[in-house]
Amino acid sequence: IQFNVKTQYPFGRRRLGMLAGGTGIAPMIQALHAVLGSADDSTVVDLLYGSKTEPDILARDTLDAWSAAYPGRLNVTHVLSHEPAGSAWAGARGFISEPLLRQALTPPDADSALFVCGPPPMYDLLCGPRGEEELTGLLADMGYTAGQVHKF
């Protein structure tokens, strides 16, 4: 079980970045519930959430409600990889990429942390395999350290 415990609330960082894909939103919602539900917590959270299509966005109503209730504290960016070209979707398309990361996240510093949870290809691209402590991928290239990135 200890292998699966990555970090516990309170997270002790001023800013959190959350990178989720598909059902990887589940641990992020758990963490958001703790952060946003604590009256004395002022942590700012930037969430990039990748789904295939708009109907595949899990917990969208909850995320939308929290974003509206905590403006400036929770910033959600949805990224759709397989949304039909003719749809009304006006948000980001494709996959979580370096330009999106740079746009949505604060540059790495001692008071920030990133949580990552999604399918294996997402780990490979962003931070390296889930089971490995070493940090590789885009996040390493952007200057984040293994101590700042928690692979759920």
Secondary structure, DSSP 8 states (H G I E B T S, - for coil): -GGG----SS---SEEEEEEEGGGHHHHHHHHHHHHT-TT---EEEEEEEESSGGG-TTHHHHHHHHHHSTTTEEEEEEESS--TTS---SEES---HHHHHHHS----TTEEEEEES-HHHHHHHTS-TT--S--HHHHHTT--TTTEEE-
